[in-house]
Amino acid sequence: MRDESSADPYAQIADLYEAEHRGWTDDLDLYRALAARAGGPVLELGCGSGRVAIALAEAGHELQGIDTSEAMLAIASRNLGERRLPVTFTLGDMRRHSGHQVFGLVFCALDGLLHLQSADDVRDTVVAAHDALRPGGLLALDIVNPSPDLLAMRDGVVRHQSTFAGPGDAEITHFVSWDIDPDAHTIETAHFYDWLSEDGLVRRHTTRFRLRYLERGEAEAVLAAAGFDSVELYGSAQLDPFESDSDRMVYVATKSNA
């Protein structure tokens, strides 16, 4: 998900990310349905804390999850615990995934693809996913729809993302700001986590990292170039029809049976 020379952007916030997202279930039905449609085994790119992978394993699917963040994989292993579920978590780069196993479904959830820093990275990832699929297999990508209104609304603005119970049951408020470069399609993100400590003082943890968004034309061109001959586009994880102002771009691409 990142260049090997760069620091892990989640190393310092892994526990906060897990606490904020552990209850997020809006996309689980999508991946359960796609896994049932495609058949296993299933590969998750950028599996993070294992939120989706473990849910699919609980539904009886064989899962492999890869991520470049050792901190997030440690949480995934902790969340898996001693349960005998058919899931493995591996340190790996989605751009260069290789192996002898063939998958029915490959997916990258909740903007994981935006951690790729160049068009070449995206191309390499989609080609690697295509190669990992058996004929008729599915690739699913869930990414933000960078509509002009969304970019204008968020650029240079600090917004409240959520308030959640963090480690030690502290009430943590998460603020995010975006600094957008429309020419490079990059978003310099700043994340501020605020909470009230036991001594009555407001504490803040801050982290910053860069994302790169994909416009519809780029996403569809790279899928076609990789060899996917059937591409479905939806506007949400509930498979609502895509509109120009949809919040999400959810792609479901099928590898040819030929």
C-alpha positions as CSV (number, residue, x, y, z in Angstrom):
1,M,0.0,0.0,0.0
2,R,3.0,2.3,0.3
3,D,6.6,2.5,-0.8
4,E,8.9,0.4,1.3
5,S,11.0,3.4,2.2
6,S,8.1,5.3,3.8
7,A,6.9,5.0,7.3
8,D,3.8,3.0,8.2
9,P,1.1,5.7,8.4
10,Y,-0.9,3.5,10.8
11,A,1.9,2.6,13.2
12,Q,0.9,5.3,15.7
13,I,-2.9,5.2,15.2
14,A,-3.6,1.5,14.7
15,D,-5.5,1.1,18.0
16,L,-7.5,4.3,17.3
17,Y,-8.4,3.2,13.8
18,E,-9.5,-0.2,15.2
19,A,-11.7,1.4,17.9
20,E,-13.3,3.8,15.4
21,H,-14.0,1.1,12.7
22,R,-14.7,-2.1,14.6
23,G,-18.4,-1.4,14.5
24,W,-18.6,-0.5,10.8
25,T,-20.8,-3.1,9.1
26,D,-22.3,-1.2,6.2
27,D,-20.2,-3.0,3.6
28,L,-20.2,-6.5,5.1
29,D,-23.3,-7.7,3.2
30,L,-21.7,-6.6,-0.1
31,Y,-18.6,-8.8,0.5
32,R,-20.6,-11.7,1.8
33,A,-22.8,-11.6,-1.3
34,L,-19.8,-11.3,-3.7
35,A,-18.0,-14.2,-1.9
36,A,-21.1,-16.4,-2.3
37,R,-21.4,-15.3,-6.0
38,A,-17.7,-15.9,-6.8
39,G,-16.9,-18.8,-4.6
40,G,-13.7,-19.0,-2.6
41,P,-11.0,-18.7,-1.7
42,V,-11.0,-14.9,-1.1
43,L,-8.1,-12.4,-1.1
44,E,-8.4,-9.1,0.7
45,L,-5.9,-6.4,-0.4
46,G,-5.1,-4.0,2.5
47,C,-6.9,-6.1,5.1
48,G,-6.0,-3.7,8.0
49,S,-7.4,-4.9,11.3
50,G,-9.3,-7.9,9.7
51,R,-12.7,-6.3,10.1
52,V,-14.0,-7.7,6.7
53,A,-11.8,-10.8,6.4
54,I,-12.8,-12.2,9.8
55,A,-16.5,-11.5,9.1
56,L,-16.2,-13.5,5.8
57,A,-14.3,-16.3,7.5
58,E,-17.1,-16.5,10.1
59,A,-19.5,-17.0,7.1
60,G,-17.5,-20.0,6.1
61,H,-15.2,-18.5,3.4
62,E,-11.5,-19.2,3.1
63,L,-9.7,-15.9,3.4
64,Q,-6.2,-14.5,2.9
65,G,-5.6,-10.9,3.9
66,I,-2.4,-8.9,3.1
67,D,-1.3,-5.5,4.3
68,T,1.9,-3.5,4.5
69,S,1.2,-2.3,8.1
70,E,2.6,-4.6,10.8
71,A,0.7,-2.6,13.4
72,M,-2.6,-3.3,11.7
73,L,-1.8,-6.9,11.1
74,A,-1.0,-7.3,14.8
75,I,-4.5,-6.1,15.6
76,A,-6.0,-8.4,13.0
77,S,-4.2,-11.3,14.6
78,R,-5.4,-10.2,18.0
79,N,-9.0,-9.9,16.7
80,L,-8.7,-13.4,15.3
81,G,-7.4,-14.7,18.6
82,E,-7.6,-18.5,19.1
83,R,-10.7,-19.0,16.9
84,R,-10.2,-21.8,14.3
85,L,-11.3,-19.7,11.3
86,P,-10.1,-20.2,7.7
87,V,-8.2,-16.9,7.5
88,T,-4.5,-16.0,7.3
89,F,-3.0,-12.6,7.6
90,T,0.3,-11.9,5.8
91,L,2.6,-8.9,5.5
92,G,2.5,-8.2,1.7
93,D,2.3,-5.5,-1.0
94,M,-0.9,-5.4,-3.0
95,R,1.1,-4.1,-6.0
96,R,3.2,-7.2,-6.2
97,H,1.0,-10.0,-4.8
98,S,2.1,-13.3,-6.2
99,G,1.6,-16.9,-5.2
100,H,0.3,-20.2,-6.5
101,Q,-3.2,-19.9,-5.0
102,V,-6.0,-18.9,-7.3
103,F,-8.9,-16.9,-5.9
104,G,-12.6,-16.5,-6.7
105,L,-12.8,-13.0,-5.3
106,V,-10.2,-10.3,-4.7
107,F,-11.3,-7.1,-3.0
108,C,-10.0,-3.9,-1.6
109,A,-12.4,-2.2,0.8
110,L,-13.0,1.3,2.2
111,D,-10.5,3.4,0.2
112,G,-7.6,1.1,0.7
113,L,-6.7,1.7,-3.0
114,L,-6.1,5.4,-2.3
115,H,-2.9,4.6,-0.4
116,L,-1.3,3.8,-3.8
117,Q,0.8,6.8,-4.8
118,S,0.9,6.7,-8.6
119,A,-1.0,5.5,-11.6
120,D,1.6,2.8,-12.1
121,D,0.9,1.5,-8.6
122,V,-2.8,1.3,-9.4
123,R,-2.1,-0.5,-12.7
124,D,0.3,-3.0,-11.0
125,T,-2.2,-3.7,-8.3
126,V,-5.1,-4.3,-10.7
127,V,-3.0,-6.5,-13.0
128,A,-1.8,-8.5,-10.0
129,A,-5.4,-9.0,-8.9
130,H,-6.4,-10.1,-12.4
131,D,-3.6,-12.6,-12.4
132,A,-4.6,-14.0,-9.0
133,L,-8.2,-14.6,-10.1
134,R,-9.5,-17.8,-11.7
135,P,-11.5,-17.4,-14.9
136,G,-14.9,-15.9,-14.1
137,G,-13.5,-14.5,-10.8
138,L,-14.4,-11.1,-9.4
139,L,-12.5,-8.0,-8.3
140,A,-14.3,-5.5,-6.1
141,L,-13.0,-2.0,-5.3
142,D,-14.7,0.5,-3.0
143,I,-13.3,4.0,-3.4
144,V,-14.5,7.5,-2.8
145,N,-16.2,9.3,-5.7
146,P,-14.1,12.5,-6.1
147,S,-16.9,14.7,-7.5
148,P,-16.2,18.4,-7.9
149,D,-18.6,19.2,-5.1
150,L,-17.0,16.8,-2.7
151,L,-13.5,18.1,-3.4
152,A,-14.6,21.7,-3.1
153,M,-16.5,21.1,0.1
154,R,-13.6,19.3,1.9
155,D,-10.5,21.1,0.6
156,G,-8.8,23.1,3.3
157,V,-11.6,22.4,5.8
158,V,-11.3,20.7,9.2
159,R,-14.4,18.5,9.6
160,H,-15.6,16.2,12.4
161,Q,-15.4,12.6,11.2
162,S,-16.7,10.7,14.3
163,T,-16.7,10.4,18.1
164,F,-16.0,7.0,19.5
165,A,-15.0,5.0,22.6
166,G,-11.2,4.6,22.3
167,P,-8.6,2.6,24.3
168,G,-9.4,2.7,28.0
169,D,-13.0,3.8,27.1
170,A,-11.8,7.4,26.5
171,E,-14.3,9.4,24.4
172,I,-12.3,10.4,21.4
173,T,-13.3,12.9,18.7
174,H,-11.7,12.5,15.3
175,F,-11.2,15.5,13.0
176,V,-9.9,15.3,9.5
177,S,-8.6,18.0,7.0
178,W,-7.8,17.6,3.3
179,D,-5.4,19.6,1.3
180,I,-6.1,18.7,-2.3
181,D,-3.9,19.0,-5.4
182,P,-6.3,18.5,-8.3
183,D,-3.5,18.2,-10.9
184,A,-1.8,15.4,-9.1
185,H,-5.0,13.9,-7.7
186,T,-3.5,13.8,-4.2
187,I,-5.0,14.5,-0.8
188,E,-2.7,15.5,2.0
189,T,-4.7,14.3,5.0
190,A,-4.3,15.4,8.6
191,H,-6.0,13.5,11.3
192,F,-6.6,14.9,14.8
193,Y,-7.7,12.7,17.7
194,D,-8.8,14.6,20.8
195,W,-9.8,13.3,24.2
196,L,-10.1,14.5,27.8
197,S,-7.4,13.0,30.0
198,E,-7.9,12.0,33.7
199,D,-6.2,15.3,34.7
200,G,-8.8,17.3,32.9
201,L,-6.6,18.4,30.0
202,V,-7.4,18.0,26.4
203,R,-5.0,15.6,24.7
204,R,-4.4,15.4,20.9
205,H,-2.8,12.8,18.7
206,T,-2.0,13.9,15.1
207,T,-0.9,12.0,12.1
208,R,-0.6,12.9,8.4
209,F,-0.3,11.0,5.2
210,R,-1.0,11.3,1.5
211,L,-3.8,9.7,-0.5
212,R,-4.3,9.6,-4.3
213,Y,-7.8,9.6,-5.6
214,L,-9.0,8.0,-8.8
215,E,-11.5,9.6,-11.2
216,R,-14.0,7.4,-12.9
217,G,-12.1,7.5,-16.3
218,E,-8.8,6.3,-14.8
219,A,-10.4,3.6,-12.7
220,E,-12.3,2.1,-15.7
221,A,-9.3,2.5,-18.0
222,V,-7.0,0.5,-15.7
223,L,-9.6,-2.2,-15.2
224,A,-10.0,-2.6,-19.0
225,A,-6.3,-2.5,-19.6
226,A,-5.8,-5.3,-17.1
227,G,-8.2,-7.5,-19.0
228,F,-11.5,-7.2,-17.2
229,D,-14.1,-7.4,-19.9
230,S,-17.2,-6.9,-17.6
231,V,-17.3,-4.0,-15.2
232,E,-20.2,-3.1,-12.9
233,L,-20.3,0.4,-11.2
234,Y,-22.4,1.2,-8.2
235,G,-22.8,4.3,-6.0
236,S,-22.7,2.6,-2.6
237,A,-21.9,-0.7,-0.8
238,Q,-25.7,-1.3,-1.0
239,L,-25.3,-1.4,-4.8
240,D,-27.4,1.8,-5.4
241,P,-27.2,3.0,-9.0
242,F,-24.1,5.2,-9.6
243,E,-24.8,8.9,-10.0
244,S,-22.3,11.7,-10.7
245,D,-22.8,12.9,-7.1
246,S,-22.7,9.5,-5.4
247,D,-20.5,9.2,-2.4
248,R,-18.8,6.0,-3.5
249,M,-17.6,4.3,-6.6
250,V,-18.0,0.5,-6.1
251,Y,-16.6,-1.5,-8.9
252,V,-17.3,-5.2,-9.5
253,A,-15.2,-6.5,-12.4
254,T,-15.3,-10.0,-13.8
255,K,-12.3,-11.8,-15.3
256,S,-13.1,-13.4,-18.6
257,N,-13.8,-17.1,-18.8
258,A,-11.7,-17.4,-21.9
